[in-house]
Amino acid sequence: MRRSKFRASMSVIATITVLGSVVALTGVSAAAPMTASYTRENSWVTGHQASLTVRNPTAVTQRNWVLTFDLAPKISSLWGGTLSSQVAKKVTVKAPSWARDLPSGGTISIGYVAAGPGVAPTNCKLNGITCGLPAATATPTTVPPTTVPPTTVPPTTVAPTTTTTTVRPTTTTVPPTTVAPTTTTIAPTTTTTVRPTTTTIAPTTTTTVPATTTTIAPTTTVPATTVPPSSSAATLTMAVTSDWVTGYNADFTITNPGPNTWTSWSLTFASSLAVSSIWNGIYQQSGASHQVSNETWNATVAPGASVSFGITAVGDSRQGTPSSCLVNNKACIVGSTVASPGTPTTTIPSSPTTTMPTTPTTLPTLPTGATNVPYSPYVDATNWPTPDLVQTAAARSTRELTLAFIVSGSTPCRASWGGYYDRDAKFMTPQIAALRAAGGDVIMSFGGAANQELALTCTTVQALADEYQAVIDAYQLTSIDFDIEGAATNDTASVQRRSAAIAILQQRARAANRKLDVTLTLPVMPYGLTPDGLAVVRSAVNAGVVLSSIDIMTMDYGLGSAQGKMGIWAIEAATSTHNQIAPLYPTLSSAQRYALVGVIPMIGQNDILGEVFTLSDATYVRSQATTLGLARIGIWSASRDQPCPEGPNTRAQDNCSSVAAPAGAFSKALAGA
């Protein structure tokens, strides 16, 4: 649903994302009949995910639109349209069957996954009319050459990037470092995303909000200083917080000796450590030289105060101690390293979590009765901070959570959590066990809008079924969900392969006298499932899959003014889907077909400007869902069911709803609590 993980494929906010920052497009010709915008939403070592939105500001409807643009990286998957061809760098995308026309004032949006670092497309045209998309490149940034004498501490130039916030609003400063009389370009030619991108929330007295995803980019090596630190120099200490056979976690603390307050800070140190992830700092590395600079919320450090950041590293923690350091280009003192208590273990720790001391841990008593509609909100399991499932369930009026998303990892046909944690890493295992001990349970969701669902990388039905089974067995699952969207809905081979594999899973469960509920989650419009989405349902039914529900993503329609309509459209979509599946279930009554349909709204601000799912919509959906006897209600997502620190706004964010609603209010309304 969102692109890291669960957002419908109809549109995104207009921005360019570069190295974790978001930069507004500028330079669009005022004379261009169309307007276009580009977003790079995610990137990794070998590829990136992006989207392109085109708006028609004219009074003329563009019929059967065809979008063309130049893009050198090869596109591997595309949604929101049909990839007609990609010859050399010329890409042609045709309108999907459910949205062939672009009305006056309307927008169309396509998303895609392509090889290499994200670069903005150029030469955009819709039906032959220029889109006005500039050849925007927010990087590379050129560092002016500076001569560095052998005894001079190398200067550091911090070039802040202005952020226009969108789906993942952050401000990331990537400080290029000048060290030699040459020109060094810091470019996203080789990037490694080490943590999922999340919304930056200012820290409170009870919660330290870790950093956003840090992109590791090659930089020029900064040699260790030969200038000895003074007695009043800043100090750096390293404390190993956990240690296991193949790696460790550590906290680094810098203390400001005074007399002045730091309004920003930058640490450079020499060490052989191999960092795989970092929080509360922005990181760059070249060889044995490591540089960490402040995030927006921890830039100021008073005299005598300290600031900390944490890392996960590969290898022996005893080899990672810094040998020398600079703070703000001045030599600092390396303090003693505090070793981790106890002996290393073979268990790889999960990501650090944020404690919410005021959240109740007693799970709610679920309503009972024939008219009850279960409520199971989605939880973005790879979001930051890692969610506490017991506290989340208690605070969101439910005992059942849908965990997202299991996808194909770096090894084809090998399951992972969002591409970050291998299925054998036991990520979320303690959390799931704690939730079950408290009387709750989870539904595991495969797929989502980002990455690749396993059916796209497993080449045989048997291999696919076995990989699904490995996840089921690892987490002792009795309910699984398949979120199929974007290009995956019209990939006929993978659709059929998935259906056959699910049928095998249910056969195995029946043979072992075990329960295995299966749901499909699909894109929808108020008039029903898309043709591709309906084909996914048909394939499952024909393969003999017993579906517990067909859940529809009632969000991001892109139909123009939606004020006061989001709840109505959600129920219209449910009714339309109920009608569409009648030929597939000819023996079921109308009530029984409604009992097969679930609704999943995106609460608060949707990805499309003007689409806001309000508390009134939530109350209406709950009432109508109960009347119709729908299968279930969910939301994207549990972490969004709280107000934003900055108050109501028009940005769709990962960790808040962007509307004026108290924490948990949407869940209470939709759960009927």
C-alpha positions as CSV (number, residue, x, y, z in Angstrom):
1,M,0.0,0.0,0.0
2,R,2.7,2.5,0.9
3,R,5.7,3.0,-1.2
4,S,8.1,1.6,1.5
5,K,5.2,0.3,1.6
6,F,1.5,0.8,1.3
7,R,0.2,3.6,-0.8
8,A,-2.2,3.1,-3.7
9,S,-0.6,3.7,-7.1
10,M,-2.7,6.6,-8.2
11,S,-0.5,9.6,-7.3
12,V,2.2,11.2,-5.1
13,I,3.1,14.6,-3.9
14,A,5.3,16.6,-6.4
15,T,8.9,16.8,-5.3
16,I,12.4,15.5,-6.0
17,T,14.0,13.3,-3.4
18,V,17.8,13.2,-3.4
19,L,19.9,11.4,-0.8
20,G,17.0,11.3,1.7
21,S,16.1,15.0,1.3
22,V,13.2,16.4,-0.7
23,V,13.8,19.3,-3.1
24,A,11.0,21.2,-4.8
25,L,11.1,21.3,-8.6
26,T,11.9,24.7,-10.0
27,G,12.4,26.2,-13.4
28,V,9.2,24.8,-15.0
29,S,8.4,26.9,-18.0
30,A,5.3,29.1,-17.4
31,A,4.4,28.5,-21.0
32,A,4.2,24.7,-20.7
33,P,0.6,23.5,-21.2
34,M,1.2,20.6,-18.8
35,T,3.0,20.6,-15.5
36,A,5.0,17.7,-14.1
37,S,6.9,16.7,-11.0
38,Y,9.2,13.9,-10.0
39,T,9.8,12.1,-6.7
40,R,12.6,9.7,-5.9
41,E,11.0,7.8,-3.0
42,N,13.6,5.2,-2.2
43,S,17.1,4.0,-3.3
44,W,19.4,1.2,-2.6
45,V,22.7,-0.2,-4.0
46,T,21.4,-1.4,-7.3
47,G,18.3,0.6,-7.9
48,H,15.7,3.1,-6.9
49,Q,11.9,3.7,-6.7
50,A,10.4,6.9,-8.1
51,S,7.2,8.4,-9.4
52,L,6.2,11.0,-12.0
53,T,3.0,13.1,-11.7
54,V,1.6,15.2,-14.6
55,R,-1.2,17.7,-14.2
56,N,-3.5,19.1,-16.9
57,P,-4.1,22.8,-16.1
58,T,-5.8,23.4,-19.4
59,A,-9.5,23.3,-20.2
60,V,-9.1,20.4,-22.6
61,T,-9.5,16.7,-21.5
62,Q,-6.6,14.6,-22.8
63,R,-8.2,11.4,-24.2
64,N,-6.4,8.0,-24.1
65,W,-3.3,9.7,-22.8
66,V,0.2,8.5,-23.7
67,L,3.1,9.7,-21.6
68,T,6.7,9.7,-23.0
69,F,9.9,10.7,-21.3
70,D,13.6,10.1,-21.5
71,L,15.2,7.9,-18.7
72,A,18.5,6.1,-19.1
73,P,18.1,3.6,-16.2
74,K,16.1,0.4,-17.2
75,I,12.6,0.2,-15.6
76,S,11.9,-3.2,-14.1
77,S,8.3,-2.5,-12.9
78,L,5.8,0.3,-13.3
79,W,2.3,1.1,-11.9
80,G,-0.4,3.7,-12.5
81,G,-0.1,3.0,-16.3
82,T,1.0,0.4,-18.8
83,L,4.7,0.4,-19.8
84,S,4.4,0.2,-23.5
85,S,8.1,0.3,-24.5
86,Q,11.5,1.5,-23.4
87,V,13.8,1.8,-26.4
88,A,17.2,3.1,-25.5
89,K,16.3,5.9,-23.1
90,K,12.8,6.7,-24.5
91,V,10.0,5.4,-22.3
92,T,6.4,5.2,-23.4
93,V,3.6,4.7,-20.9
94,K,0.0,4.3,-21.9
95,A,-3.1,5.0,-19.9
96,P,-4.5,2.1,-17.8
97,S,-7.9,0.8,-18.6
98,W,-9.5,2.4,-15.5
99,A,-8.2,5.9,-16.1
100,R,-7.8,6.5,-19.9
101,D,-8.6,10.2,-19.8
102,L,-6.9,13.1,-18.0
103,P,-9.6,15.7,-17.3
104,S,-9.0,19.5,-17.0
105,G,-7.4,20.1,-13.7
106,G,-6.7,16.4,-13.1
107,T,-3.5,14.6,-12.5
108,I,-2.1,11.2,-13.5
109,S,0.8,9.6,-11.6
110,I,3.0,6.6,-12.4
111,G,5.4,4.9,-10.1
112,Y,8.3,2.7,-11.1
113,V,11.3,0.8,-10.0
114,A,14.5,1.2,-12.1
115,A,18.2,0.3,-12.0
116,G,20.9,2.6,-10.7
117,P,20.7,5.8,-8.7
118,G,17.6,7.9,-9.1
119,V,17.8,10.5,-11.8
120,A,14.9,12.7,-12.9
121,P,13.4,11.9,-16.3
122,T,13.6,14.6,-19.0
123,N,11.8,15.5,-22.2
124,C,8.4,14.7,-20.7
125,K,5.4,14.8,-23.0
126,L,1.8,13.9,-22.6
127,N,-0.1,13.3,-25.9
128,G,2.8,15.1,-27.6
129,I,2.4,18.2,-25.4
130,T,5.5,19.1,-23.3
131,C,5.1,18.6,-19.6
132,G,7.5,21.3,-18.6
133,L,9.6,18.9,-16.4
134,P,13.0,20.4,-16.0
135,A,16.2,18.5,-16.1
136,A,16.5,18.8,-12.4
137,T,19.5,17.4,-10.6
138,A,19.9,18.2,-6.9
139,T,23.2,16.4,-6.9
140,P,26.1,16.2,-7.6
141,T,27.4,19.0,-5.4
142,T,30.8,20.2,-6.2
143,V,33.2,21.0,-3.4
144,P,35.5,23.9,-4.3
145,P,39.2,22.9,-4.1
146,T,41.2,24.0,-1.1
147,T,44.9,23.5,-0.3
148,V,45.3,21.7,3.0
149,P,48.8,22.0,4.5
150,P,50.1,18.8,6.2
151,T,49.7,20.3,9.6
152,T,46.4,22.0,9.1
153,V,43.1,20.4,10.2
154,P,41.1,19.9,7.1
155,P,38.0,22.2,6.9
156,T,34.6,20.8,6.5
157,T,32.0,22.6,4.4
158,V,28.4,21.9,5.4
159,A,26.0,22.6,2.5
160,P,22.5,22.4,3.9
161,T,19.8,21.0,1.7
162,T,16.4,22.9,1.8
163,T,13.6,20.5,2.3
164,T,10.1,20.7,0.9
165,T,8.3,18.0,3.0
166,T,6.2,15.3,1.3
167,V,5.4,11.7,2.0
168,R,8.6,11.4,4.1
169,P,9.3,14.9,5.3
170,T,12.9,15.2,6.5
171,T,15.7,17.6,6.2
172,T,19.0,15.8,5.6
173,T,22.3,17.7,5.5
174,V,25.0,15.9,3.6
175,P,28.2,17.7,4.4
176,P,30.9,17.4,1.7
177,T,34.4,17.5,3.0
178,T,37.3,19.5,1.5
179,V,40.6,17.9,2.0
180,A,42.9,18.3,-1.1
181,P,43.5,20.7,-4.0
182,T,41.2,18.8,-6.2
183,T,37.5,19.0,-7.0
184,T,35.4,16.2,-5.3
185,T,31.9,15.5,-6.4
186,I,29.6,13.8,-3.9
187,A,27.0,12.0,-6.0
188,P,24.6,9.2,-5.4
189,T,26.5,6.9,-7.7
190,T,26.8,4.2,-5.0
191,T,24.4,4.4,-2.1
192,T,23.4,2.0,0.5
193,T,20.2,2.7,2.4
194,V,20.8,1.4,5.9
195,R,17.5,2.1,7.5
196,P,13.9,2.7,6.3
197,T,13.1,6.3,5.8
198,T,10.8,7.7,8.4
199,T,9.3,11.0,9.4
200,T,11.4,13.0,11.8
201,I,9.6,13.8,15.0
202,A,11.1,16.3,17.4
203,P,12.2,14.6,20.6
204,T,10.2,14.9,23.8
205,T,11.1,14.4,27.4
206,T,10.2,10.7,27.2
207,T,11.0,9.7,23.7
208,T,14.2,10.1,21.7
209,V,13.3,10.0,18.1
210,P,16.2,8.4,16.1
211,A,17.5,9.7,12.8
212,T,16.0,9.1,9.4
213,T,17.6,6.7,7.0
214,T,21.3,7.7,6.4
215,T,22.6,7.2,2.9
216,I,26.3,6.2,2.8
217,A,28.0,8.0,0.0
218,P,31.7,7.9,-0.9
219,T,33.6,10.9,0.3
220,T,37.2,12.1,0.3
221,T,39.3,10.6,3.0
222,V,40.0,12.9,5.9
223,P,43.3,12.0,7.5
224,A,43.6,11.9,11.2
225,T,44.9,15.1,12.7
226,T,48.4,15.5,13.8
227,V,47.5,18.4,16.1
228,P,47.2,17.1,19.7
229,P,44.0,17.9,21.5
230,S,44.0,20.6,24.1
231,S,43.0,20.0,27.7
232,S,39.7,21.8,26.9
233,A,39.0,19.8,23.8
234,A,35.7,17.9,23.2
235,T,35.7,14.3,24.2
236,L,34.4,11.2,22.3
237,T,33.4,8.0,24.1
238,M,32.2,4.7,22.6
239,A,30.0,2.3,24.6
240,V,29.2,-1.1,23.1
241,T,25.5,-1.7,24.1
242,S,25.1,-5.2,22.6
243,D,27.5,-7.7,21.1
244,W,26.9,-10.9,19.1
245,V,29.0,-13.2,17.0
246,T,28.9,-11.2,13.7
247,G,28.3,-7.6,14.9
248,Y,27.4,-5.2,17.6
249,N,25.5,-2.0,18.6
250,A,27.3,0.9,20.1
251,D,26.6,4.4,21.3
252,F,29.0,7.3,20.6
253,T,28.8,10.4,22.9
254,I,30.4,13.8,22.2
255,T,30.8,16.3,25.1
256,N,31.1,20.0,24.5
257,P,33.7,21.4,26.8
258,G,32.6,25.0,26.3
259,P,32.7,27.9,26.6
260,N,30.5,28.3,23.6
261,T,27.2,26.6,22.6
262,W,27.5,24.5,19.4
263,T,24.7,25.3,16.9
264,S,25.9,22.4,14.8
265,W,28.4,19.7,15.1
266,S,30.5,17.4,12.9
267,L,32.6,14.5,14.1
268,T,35.4,12.9,12.0
269,F,37.2,9.9,13.4
270,A,39.6,7.2,12.3
271,S,38.5,3.6,12.9
272,S,38.3,0.2,11.2
273,L,34.6,-0.3,12.1
274,A,32.2,-1.3,9.4
275,V,29.0,0.6,9.9
276,S,25.8,-1.0,8.6
277,S,23.3,1.5,10.1
278,I,23.2,4.6,12.2
279,W,20.6,6.7,14.1
280,N,20.6,10.3,15.4
281,G,23.3,11.4,13.0
282,I,24.1,11.8,9.3
283,Y,27.0,9.5,8.2
284,Q,29.6,9.3,5.5
285,Q,32.6,7.1,5.1
286,S,35.7,6.7,3.1
287,G,38.0,3.9,4.0
288,A,39.0,4.2,7.7
289,S,37.7,7.8,7.9
290,H,34.2,8.2,9.3
291,Q,32.2,11.4,9.5
292,V,29.0,12.0,11.5
293,S,27.1,15.3,11.6
294,N,24.0,16.5,13.5
295,E,20.4,16.0,12.6
296,T,18.1,19.0,12.7
297,W,16.8,18.3,16.2
298,N,20.2,17.6,17.9
299,A,22.3,20.3,16.4
300,T,22.5,22.5,19.5
301,V,24.8,21.4,22.3
302,A,25.3,23.6,25.3
303,P,28.6,23.9,27.2
304,G,29.1,20.8,29.4
305,A,26.3,19.0,27.6
306,S,26.6,15.9,25.4
307,V,25.0,14.5,22.2
308,S,24.9,10.9,21.2
309,F,24.3,8.8,18.2
310,G,24.1,5.0,17.8
311,I,25.4,2.5,15.2
312,T,25.1,-1.1,14.2
313,A,28.4,-2.5,12.9
314,V,29.7,-5.7,11.4
315,G,32.6,-7.6,13.0
316,D,34.5,-7.5,16.3
317,S,33.6,-4.6,18.6
318,R,37.1,-4.5,19.9
319,Q,38.4,-3.4,16.5
320,G,36.0,-0.5,16.2
321,T,37.5,1.9,18.8
322,P,38.4,5.3,17.2
323,S,42.1,6.1,17.2
324,S,41.8,9.9,16.7
325,C,39.0,12.4,16.2
326,L,38.0,15.9,15.2
327,V,34.9,17.8,16.4
328,N,34.1,20.9,14.3
329,N,37.6,20.7,12.8
330,K,39.3,20.7,16.2
331,A,41.2,17.8,17.6
332,C,39.2,15.9,20.3
333,I,40.0,13.5,23.1
334,V,39.1,9.8,22.5
335,G,37.9,8.4,25.8
336,S,37.9,4.8,26.9
337,T,35.6,2.3,25.2
338,V,33.0,0.7,27.4
339,A,32.6,-3.0,26.5
340,S,29.2,-4.7,26.3
341,P,28.3,-6.6,29.5
342,G,28.1,-10.4,29.2
343,T,29.3,-12.6,26.4
344,P,28.4,-12.3,22.7
345,T,25.4,-14.2,21.6
346,T,24.3,-15.6,18.2
347,T,21.1,-13.7,18.2
348,I,21.0,-10.7,15.9
349,P,19.2,-7.9,17.8
350,S,16.2,-6.2,16.4
351,S,16.3,-2.4,15.8
352,P,16.2,-0.2,19.0
353,T,12.7,0.7,19.9
354,T,11.2,3.9,21.4
355,T,9.5,3.4,24.8
356,M,6.1,5.0,25.2
357,P,5.6,5.0,29.0
358,T,2.1,6.5,29.0
359,T,0.6,3.9,26.6
360,P,-1.5,1.2,28.3
361,T,-0.5,-2.4,27.9
362,T,-3.8,-4.1,28.6
363,L,-5.4,-5.1,25.4
364,P,-9.0,-4.0,24.9
365,T,-12.0,-6.3,25.3
366,L,-13.3,-7.0,21.8
367,P,-17.0,-6.3,21.1
368,T,-19.0,-9.5,20.4
369,G,-22.1,-10.3,18.4
370,A,-23.2,-11.1,14.9
371,T,-22.8,-7.6,13.7
372,N,-19.2,-7.1,14.9
373,V,-16.7,-6.2,12.2
374,P,-13.1,-7.0,13.2
375,Y,-10.7,-4.1,13.2
376,S,-7.1,-4.9,12.2
377,P,-4.9,-1.9,11.4
378,Y,-1.7,-2.2,9.4
379,V,1.6,-1.7,11.2
380,D,4.6,-0.7,9.1
381,A,6.9,-3.1,10.9
382,T,10.1,-1.7,9.3
383,N,9.1,1.9,10.2
384,W,11.3,3.9,12.6
385,P,11.1,3.7,15.6
386,T,10.3,-0.1,15.6
387,P,6.7,-0.3,16.9
388,D,5.9,-2.1,20.1
389,L,3.1,-4.4,19.2
390,V,1.5,-4.8,22.6
391,Q,1.4,-1.0,23.2
392,T,0.3,-0.4,19.6
393,A,-2.6,-2.8,19.9
394,A,-3.7,-1.4,23.3
395,A,-3.5,2.2,22.1
396,R,-5.3,1.4,18.8
397,S,-8.4,-0.4,20.2
398,T,-7.6,-3.9,18.9
399,R,-6.1,-7.2,19.6
400,E,-5.1,-8.0,16.0
401,L,-2.5,-6.2,13.9
402,T,-1.6,-6.7,10.3
403,L,2.2,-6.6,9.9
404,A,3.7,-5.2,6.7
405,F,5.5,-6.2,4.6
406,I,7.2,-9.5,3.7
407,V,8.9,-9.1,0.3
408,S,11.7,-10.7,-1.8
409,G,15.1,-9.8,-0.3
410,S,18.4,-9.3,-2.0
411,T,18.5,-13.0,-2.8
412,P,15.7,-13.9,-5.3
413,C,13.0,-16.0,-3.8
414,R,14.2,-15.3,-0.3
415,A,11.8,-13.6,2.1
416,S,12.7,-10.5,4.1
417,W,11.1,-7.7,6.0
418,G,10.9,-4.8,3.6
419,G,14.3,-5.8,2.1
420,Y,16.0,-5.1,5.5
421,Y,15.8,-8.2,7.7
422,D,16.1,-11.8,6.5
423,R,13.3,-14.1,7.5
424,D,15.8,-16.0,9.7
425,A,16.9,-12.9,11.6
426,K,13.9,-13.4,14.0
427,F,12.9,-9.7,13.5
428,M,9.7,-9.0,15.4
429,T,9.7,-12.5,16.9
430,P,9.8,-11.3,20.6
431,Q,7.2,-8.6,19.8
432,I,4.8,-11.2,18.3
433,A,5.3,-13.5,21.2
434,A,4.5,-10.7,23.7
435,L,1.4,-9.8,21.8
436,R,0.1,-13.3,21.8
437,A,0.9,-13.7,25.5
438,A,-1.3,-10.6,26.0
439,G,-4.2,-12.2,24.1
440,G,-3.6,-10.7,20.7
441,D,-2.3,-12.0,17.3
442,V,-1.0,-10.9,14.0
443,I,-1.8,-11.2,10.3
444,M,1.4,-11.2,8.2
445,S,1.2,-9.3,4.9
446,F,3.2,-10.2,1.8
447,G,3.8,-7.6,-0.9
448,G,3.0,-3.9,-0.8
449,A,3.9,-1.2,-3.3
450,A,7.6,-1.2,-2.8
451,N,10.2,-3.9,-3.5
452,Q,9.0,-7.2,-5.2
453,E,6.5,-9.7,-3.9
454,L,8.0,-13.2,-3.7
455,A,5.8,-14.5,-6.6
456,L,7.8,-12.1,-8.9
457,T,11.2,-13.7,-8.0
458,C,10.3,-17.3,-7.3
459,T,10.2,-19.1,-10.6
460,T,8.3,-22.2,-9.7
461,V,5.1,-22.8,-7.8
462,Q,6.8,-25.3,-5.5
463,A,9.7,-22.9,-4.6
464,L,7.2,-20.1,-3.9
465,A,5.0,-22.2,-1.7
466,D,8.0,-23.4,0.2
467,E,9.2,-19.8,0.8
468,Y,5.7,-18.7,2.0
469,Q,5.7,-21.8,4.2
470,A,9.1,-20.9,5.8
471,V,7.6,-17.6,6.9
472,I,4.4,-19.2,8.2
473,D,6.4,-21.8,10.2
474,A,8.9,-19.2,11.5
475,Y,6.1,-17.1,13.0
476,Q,3.5,-19.8,13.6
477,L,1.0,-17.9,11.5
478,T,-2.7,-18.7,11.1
479,S,-3.6,-15.6,9.0
480,I,-1.7,-14.2,6.0
481,D,-2.5,-11.3,3.6
482,F,-1.3,-10.6,0.1
483,D,-1.1,-6.9,-0.8
484,I,-0.9,-7.0,-4.6
485,E,-0.7,-3.6,-6.4
486,G,1.2,-1.8,-9.1
487,A,2.8,-3.8,-11.8
488,A,2.3,-7.0,-9.8
489,T,-1.5,-7.0,-10.5
490,N,-1.0,-7.3,-14.2
491,D,1.9,-9.8,-14.2
492,T,-0.1,-12.8,-15.2
493,A,2.6,-15.4,-14.6
494,S,3.2,-14.3,-11.1
495,V,-0.5,-13.9,-10.3
496,Q,-1.1,-17.5,-11.4
497,R,2.0,-18.8,-9.6
498,R,0.9,-17.1,-6.4
499,S,-2.6,-18.5,-6.6
500,A,-1.3,-22.0,-7.1
501,A,1.2,-21.6,-4.2
502,I,-1.5,-20.3,-1.8
503,A,-3.7,-23.3,-2.7
504,I,-0.8,-25.6,-1.7
505,L,-0.4,-23.8,1.6
506,Q,-4.0,-24.3,2.5
507,Q,-3.9,-27.9,1.4
508,R,-0.9,-28.4,3.7
509,A,-2.7,-26.7,6.6
510,R,-5.8,-28.8,6.2
511,A,-3.7,-32.0,6.1
512,A,-2.1,-30.9,9.4
513,N,-5.4,-29.9,10.9
514,R,-4.3,-26.3,11.1
515,K,-6.0,-23.0,10.3
516,L,-4.7,-20.8,7.5
517,D,-6.9,-17.7,6.6
518,V,-5.9,-15.9,3.5
519,T,-6.9,-12.3,2.4
520,L,-6.2,-10.4,-0.7
521,T,-5.6,-6.6,-0.5
522,L,-6.1,-4.8,-3.8
523,P,-6.4,-1.3,-5.3
524,V,-9.9,0.0,-5.9
525,M,-12.0,2.9,-7.1
526,P,-15.5,3.9,-6.0
527,Y,-16.8,2.0,-9.0
528,G,-14.9,-1.2,-7.9
529,L,-11.8,-3.2,-8.4
530,T,-9.6,-2.5,-11.4
531,P,-9.7,-5.1,-14.1
532,D,-6.3,-6.3,-13.1
533,G,-7.4,-6.5,-9.4
534,L,-10.5,-8.5,-10.3
535,A,-8.3,-10.8,-12.3
536,V,-6.2,-11.5,-9.2
537,V,-9.3,-12.5,-7.3
538,R,-10.5,-14.7,-10.2
539,S,-7.1,-16.4,-10.4
540,A,-7.2,-17.3,-6.7
541,V,-10.8,-18.6,-6.8
542,N,-10.0,-20.7,-9.9
543,A,-7.0,-22.2,-8.2
544,G,-9.1,-23.3,-5.3
545,V,-8.0,-20.7,-2.7
546,V,-10.5,-20.2,0.1
547,L,-10.4,-16.4,0.7
548,S,-11.4,-15.0,4.1
549,S,-11.7,-11.6,2.7
550,I,-11.0,-9.3,-0.3
551,D,-9.7,-6.1,1.2
552,I,-9.8,-2.9,-0.8
553,M,-7.5,0.1,-0.5
554,T,-10.0,2.9,-0.3
555,M,-7.6,5.7,-0.8
556,D,-5.7,7.9,-3.3
557,Y,-8.5,7.9,-5.9
558,G,-7.3,11.0,-7.9
559,L,-10.9,11.9,-8.8
560,G,-10.7,15.6,-8.0
561,S,-12.6,17.2,-5.1
562,A,-13.1,14.7,-2.4
563,Q,-14.2,16.9,0.5
564,G,-16.7,15.0,2.6
565,K,-16.7,12.0,0.1
566,M,-13.9,9.7,1.4
567,G,-16.1,7.7,3.7
568,I,-18.9,7.6,1.1
569,W,-16.5,6.5,-1.6
570,A,-15.1,3.8,0.7
571,I,-18.6,2.2,1.1
572,E,-19.4,2.7,-2.6
573,A,-16.2,0.8,-3.4
574,A,-17.2,-2.0,-1.0
575,T,-20.6,-2.3,-2.6
576,S,-19.1,-2.2,-6.1
577,T,-16.7,-5.0,-5.2
578,H,-19.5,-7.0,-3.7
579,N,-21.3,-6.8,-7.0
580,Q,-18.2,-7.6,-9.1
581,I,-17.4,-10.8,-7.3
582,A,-21.0,-12.2,-7.7
583,P,-20.0,-14.3,-10.8
584,L,-17.1,-15.7,-9.0
585,Y,-19.3,-16.8,-6.0
586,P,-22.6,-17.7,-7.7
587,T,-23.9,-19.7,-4.7
588,L,-23.3,-17.0,-2.1
589,S,-26.1,-14.6,-1.1
590,S,-25.6,-10.9,-1.1
591,A,-25.0,-10.9,2.6
592,Q,-22.4,-13.6,2.3
593,R,-20.6,-11.6,-0.5
594,Y,-20.5,-8.5,1.7
595,A,-18.9,-10.7,4.4
596,L,-16.1,-11.3,2.0
597,V,-15.2,-7.6,1.5
598,G,-13.0,-5.5,3.8
599,V,-12.1,-1.8,3.6
600,I,-8.7,-0.3,4.3
601,P,-8.8,3.6,4.3
602,M,-5.7,5.7,4.6
603,I,-6.6,7.9,7.6
604,G,-6.1,11.6,7.6
605,Q,-4.3,13.2,4.7
606,N,-4.0,10.9,1.7
607,D,-1.1,11.1,-0.8
608,I,-3.3,13.2,-3.1
609,L,-3.9,16.8,-2.1
610,G,-7.5,17.3,-1.3
611,E,-8.2,13.7,-0.2
612,V,-8.6,13.7,3.6
613,F,-10.2,10.8,5.5
614,T,-11.7,12.5,8.5
615,L,-13.1,11.3,11.8
616,S,-16.6,11.8,10.4
617,D,-15.7,9.5,7.5
618,A,-14.4,6.9,10.0
619,T,-17.7,7.0,12.0
620,Y,-19.7,6.7,8.8
621,V,-17.5,3.8,7.5
622,R,-17.9,1.9,10.8
623,S,-21.7,2.4,10.8
624,Q,-22.1,1.2,7.2
625,A,-19.6,-1.6,7.6
626,T,-21.6,-2.9,10.5
627,T,-24.9,-2.6,8.7
628,L,-23.6,-4.4,5.6
629,G,-21.7,-7.0,7.6
630,L,-18.3,-6.4,6.0
631,A,-15.4,-8.8,6.6
632,R,-13.2,-6.4,8.4
633,I,-11.8,-2.8,8.6
634,G,-8.2,-1.8,8.6
635,I,-6.2,1.4,8.2
636,W,-3.0,2.5,6.8
637,S,-1.5,2.8,9.3
638,A,-1.5,2.4,13.1
639,S,1.5,4.8,13.5
640,R,-0.4,7.5,11.6
641,D,-3.3,7.5,14.1
642,Q,-1.9,10.4,16.1
643,P,-1.6,14.2,15.5
644,C,1.6,15.7,13.9
645,P,3.9,17.7,16.2
646,E,3.6,20.7,13.9
647,G,-0.2,20.5,13.8
648,P,-2.6,19.9,10.8
649,N,-1.0,20.2,7.4
650,T,-1.4,18.9,3.9
651,R,1.4,16.4,3.8
652,A,0.9,12.7,4.0
653,Q,3.3,11.5,6.7
654,D,4.5,8.1,8.0
655,N,4.0,8.7,11.7
656,C,1.0,11.1,12.0
657,S,-2.3,11.8,10.3
658,S,-1.7,15.5,9.4
659,V,-5.2,16.3,10.7
660,A,-6.6,17.5,14.1
661,A,-7.5,14.2,15.7
662,P,-6.3,12.9,19.1
663,A,-4.0,9.8,19.2
664,G,-6.1,6.7,18.7
665,A,-9.2,8.5,17.6
666,F,-9.5,7.0,14.2
667,S,-9.0,3.5,15.6
668,K,-11.7,4.0,18.3
669,A,-14.1,5.2,15.6
670,L,-13.4,2.4,13.2
671,A,-13.2,-0.3,15.8
672,G,-16.5,0.8,17.3
673,A,-14.8,1.1,20.7
